[in-house]
Amino acid sequence: MKKLLMTSLVCSSVLFAANSEYKYEVTPMISGAITEGNLDLDRNYANAGISLGFNLDDSMFDQIELGILRTLDDVDYKNSNQDTAVTRVFTNVIKEYSLNAKSSLYALAGLGVEVYDNEQFGNETGPFANYGFGYKYKLDNDMAIKADVRHLVSFDNGNNNLLYTVGLAIPFGKKAAPAPIMKEEPKPVVIEEPKKVEEPKVLDSDNDGVIDSLDQCPDTMRGANVDKNGCIVMLDLEVHFPIDSSIIDEKYKHRIKEFAEFLNKHPKLKATIEGHTDYTGTEKYNLWLSKRRANSAFEALKKYDVDPARLKTIGYGETRPKATNKTKEGRAQNRRIEATVSK
């Protein structure tokens, strides 16, 4: 029996490789025993054994332990030339209490049977209960060193034994990885996209930033600044001029026509045509030139049947630049006309 235990200790260390995800844990261990003084046995003797742990999920306990310990040498009876070997088979439930990533305390409790090869002086084979406390330290290879103290109490006569054990816990039985069932699920999610048809209430037909359900002026011209009701407040006519010119180029006539049609469609609206320049020239001259540019737009709108009484002109000269005057491109943007619309 002694040779079998020692062989188990060696073989288990070789056969079971460390795994971070496992179902089971085998622990070769050595133990010392301190007997109660009235048992007529040596007070201290050594044991060796092995335990198998079943790791639990969804339970108040973390592990169930099944184990066996047997004396390394026969234990002498006091005042006698007789001796005996002692074998203990036990099962315990174990609860761990983590201290940090590597260390934990644990408590255990359970039942077992102790077998005396030579029953003498009231030392008889029978059941016992035990409880204990231990410390577990995880190594980098997922194995762990375990040490604990266990108090054994015999059912038959109430005799007490104290065991202290040290073991090397080796995990095995890798848990199955979850099947990749989710990979085909994105397709049904994409099918939900037809729900976008239900979004007419958030449409913005004239792209003025106010949705149709709130837009009181649903046909606002492109590029216009609108109020919270979607009605035009300011419009960049996107008409630009060469340096020192107030003549509207043919390529901008369509924009003037578009604005005229908008005004004719909304006869209650009035417009102030604003002229602007870059900072080329004197301030006085630029003011005069900006008024001429506003008047050019005024005359062009009249040709498209806009009532002159609904139009005003004003020139701001170089005082309201839209872009920087330090570049050629910026100055070109500043030579422009805009319109402010009101009721």
Secondary structure, DSSP 8 states (H G I E B T S, - for coil): -HHHHHHHHHHHHHH----SS-SEEEEEEEEEEEE-GGG-B-SEEEEEEEEEEEE-SSSSSSEEEEEEEEESS-EEBTTSS-EE-EEEEEEEEEEEEE-SSSEEEEEEEEEEEEEESS-BTTB--EEEEEEEEEEEEE-TTS-EEEEEEEEEEETTT--EEEEEEEEEEEEES-------GGGGTHHHHHTTGGGGGG-GGG--TT-SSS-TTT-SSTT--TTEEE-TTS-EEEEEEEEE--TT-----GGGHHHHHHHHHHHHH-TT-EEEEEE---SSS-HHHHHHHHHHHHHHHHHHHHHTT--GGGEEEEE-TTSS-SS-SSSHHHHHHHSEEEEEEE-
